[in-house]
């Protein structure tokens, strides 16, 4: 029996994003949306939920609390690694996406209560 795995992808916005002009920030938004389109099909994950704290948190996120989160059911470690690689590989203008974001992923399992 294989134990179900969950991933919590924690995403912070860096100083570089806030230092960028409006056109560059718009480019980052569009590139991010495109880069993560079709996550379920591309990475074999199930998106259980998303959370964006950008209305109450202002400025860069260097650690917890993060700006936004993805909660995923994942088939394996490699699927989470592939999602993290999107930040490493996606070009946004003169930079890669990781220039604008800090990312940490946590792997775990479903909690034994609270999902009824």
Residue pairs with C-beta under 8 A, 6 or more apart in sequence:
3 109
4 73
4 109
4 110
5 73
5 74
5 75
5 76
5 77
5 107
5 108
5 109
6 48
6 71
6 72
6 73
6 74
6 107
6 108
6 109
6 110
7 45
7 70
7 71
7 72
7 74
7 79
7 80
7 83
7 105
7 106
7 107
7 108
8 69
8 70
8 71
8 72
8 105
8 106
8 108
9 69
9 70
9 72
9 80
9 83
9 84
9 103
9 104
9 105
10 64
10 66
10 69
10 103
10 104
10 105
10 106
11 61
11 66
11 67
11 68
11 69
11 70
11 101
11 102
11 103
12 60
12 61
12 62
12 63
12 66
12 67
12 101
12 102
12 103
13 60
13 61
13 67
13 100
13 101
13 102
14 60
14 62
14 99
14 100
14 101
14 102
15 60
16 95
16 99
16 100
17 25
17 28
17 60
17 100
17 101
18 59
18 60
20 28
20 100
24 93
27 92
27 93
28 92
28 97
28 100
31 90
31 91
31 92
31 97
32 97
32 101
35 86
35 90
35 97
36 86
39 45
39 47
39 72
39 83
40 46
40 47
42 82
43 74
43 79
43 82
43 83
44 74
44 75
44 79
45 72
45 73
45 74
45 75
45 79
45 83
46 72
46 73
47 70
47 71
47 72
48 71
48 72
48 73
49 70
49 71
50 68
50 69
50 70
50 71
51 68
51 69
51 71
52 67
52 68
53 65
53 66
53 67
53 68
54 67
54 68
57 65
57 67
61 67
61 102
62 102
66 104
70 83
72 80
72 83
74 80
74 107
77 107
80 105
80 107
83 105
84 103
84 105
86 97
87 96
87 97
87 98
87 101
87 103
88 96
88 97
88 98
89 96
89 97
90 96
90 97
91 97
92 99
92 100
